[in-house]
Amino acid sequence: MKDGLRACSRRCLQNKKACAETDCRLFIDYKEEFNCCLISIRENGDMTLREIGDRLGISFARVKQIESAALIKMKKKKAIADIL
């Protein structure tokens, strides 16, 4: 399927049960969206930094720091790719 979900995410939605696979890299401790970041994104689309922080259990300021660091890394990689 082209819904962007994994098979386990579809099962959680179908069974209306939160995922128990805490070692999954997509796990978030947010039972309202079945503990799955893919379901969270599918259900909400674009989210504010505060909404993301709520789902991850961190402050919106920390989310902003992570976002800023990721953007810097992406810009550096693009600059290197442009040079090559």
KABEL-V732150 format. One record per residue. RES is the residue in one small letter. NEAR is the number of other C-alpha atoms within 12 Angstrom. Layout:
RES_NEAR / RES_NEAR
This chain:
m_7 / k_8 / d_13 / g_16 / l_21 / r_19 / a_17 / c_25 / s_31 / r_24 / r_18 / c_24 / l_25 / q_14 / n_12 / k_17 / k_20 / a_27 / c_31 / a_20 / e_18 / t_16 / d_12 / c_17 / r_12 / l_26 / f_25 / i_30 / d_27 / y_26 / k_23 / e_21 / e_27 / f_33 / n_31 / c_37 / c_31 / l_29 / i_34 / s_31 / i_24 / r_21 / e_18 / n_16 / g_13 / d_12 / m_18 / t_18 / l_22 / r_18 / e_22 / i_28 / g_23 / d_22 / r_30 / l_23 / g_17 / i_19 / s_18 / f_20 / a_18 / r_18 / v_23 / k_19 / q_16 / i_18 / e_18 / s_15 / a_14 / a_14 / l_14 / i_14 / k_14 / m_14 / k_14 / k_14 / k_14 / k_13 / a_12 / i_11 / a_10 / d_9 / i_8 / l_7
